[in-house]
Amino acid sequence: MKFKNYLEQINGVEIYPMISLIIFGAIFIAVLAYAFTADKKSMNDKANIPLN
């Protein structure tokens, strides 16, 4: 029996890909917002941590 057949028997399984896409999108947008609004000096300090 193929894996697809097991998934077809689970009720409500079609919601899981949508939930994971929404979570990924929310985290991606949050990281983008942080990257564009963060203080440039603190970002440079964080970038130089491995060199110090």
Secondary structure, DSSP 4 states (H G I P E B T S, - for coil): --HHHHHHTSTTTTHHHHHHHHHHHHHHHHHHHHHHHS-HHHHHHHHTGGG-
